Amino acid sequence: MEKKKKIWFLLTNYYDLFLQGVSNTLLVAILGTLFGLILGMGLYFMKSMQIHFKDNLFQKVAKRICNLLATVYIDIIRGTPMMVQA
């Protein structure tokens, strides 16, 4: 019974902090998901650029650099464990 009283005391006296923690957690989760979506789409478009024979020298170099950067980033992120990245 003592444990229930302690839990009820915490919930009634600190509910505003619990709500603030939930809202902050949801905000971080939503922003992280949106950032990951934007980053993933950008990497996809960088990786899928095709070099055509009609492209001028600048376009060919830019497409190769974008493809190389996307490949390196994807290989590093996929190749390392999550705890090492953290």
C-alpha positions in Angstrom: 0.0 0.0 0.0 2.9 2.3 0.8 4.2 2.0 -2.8 0.8 3.1 -4.3 0.8 6.2 -2.1 4.2 7.2 -3.3 3.2 6.7 -6.9 0.0 8.7 -6.4 2.0 11.4 -4.6 4.4 11.7 -7.5 1.6 11.7 -10.1 -0.5 14.3 -8.4 2.4 16.7 -7.5 4.5 16.4 -10.6 2.0 15.8 -13.4 3.0 19.0 -15.1 6.6 17.8 -15.4 5.4 14.4 -16.7 3.3 16.2 -19.4 6.3 18.4 -20.3 8.5 15.3 -20.7 5.9 13.6 -22.9 5.6 16.7 -25.1 9.3 17.1 -25.4 9.7 13.4 -26.3 7.1 13.6 -29.0 8.7 16.8 -30.4 12.1 15.2 -30.6 10.6 12.1 -32.2 8.7 14.0 -34.8 11.6 16.3 -35.7 14.0 13.4 -35.8 11.7 11.5 -38.1 11.3 14.5 -40.4 15.0 15.1 -40.5 15.7 11.5 -41.3 13.1 11.5 -44.1 14.6 14.6 -45.7 18.1 13.3 -45.3 17.1 9.9 -46.8 15.4 11.4 -49.7 18.3 13.7 -50.4 20.8 10.8 -50.3 18.5 8.8 -52.6 18.5 11.5 -55.2 22.2 12.1 -54.9 22.9 8.3 -55.3 20.5 7.8 -58.2 21.9 10.6 -60.4 22.8 9.2 -63.8 25.7 10.7 -65.8 24.6 11.2 -69.4 27.0 11.7 -72.4 25.1 15.0 -73.1 26.2 16.5 -69.7 28.9 19.1 -69.7 32.0 18.7 -67.6 30.7 20.6 -64.6 27.5 18.4 -64.5 29.5 15.2 -64.8 31.9 16.2 -62.0 29.0 17.4 -59.7 27.1 14.2 -60.2 30.1 12.1 -59.5 30.9 14.1 -56.3 27.2 13.8 -55.2 27.2 10.1 -55.9 30.5 9.6 -54.0 29.4 11.6 -51.0 26.1 9.7 -50.8 27.9 6.3 -51.1 30.5 7.2 -48.5 27.8 8.4 -46.0 25.6 5.4 -46.6 28.4 2.9 -46.2 29.7 4.6 -43.0 26.3 4.9 -41.3 25.3 1.3 -42.3 28.6 -0.1 -41.5 29.0 1.1 -38.0 26.9 0.0 -35.0 24.4 2.4 -33.5 26.3 2.6 -30.2 29.6 3.6 -32.0 27.7 6.4 -33.7 26.2 7.6 -30.5 
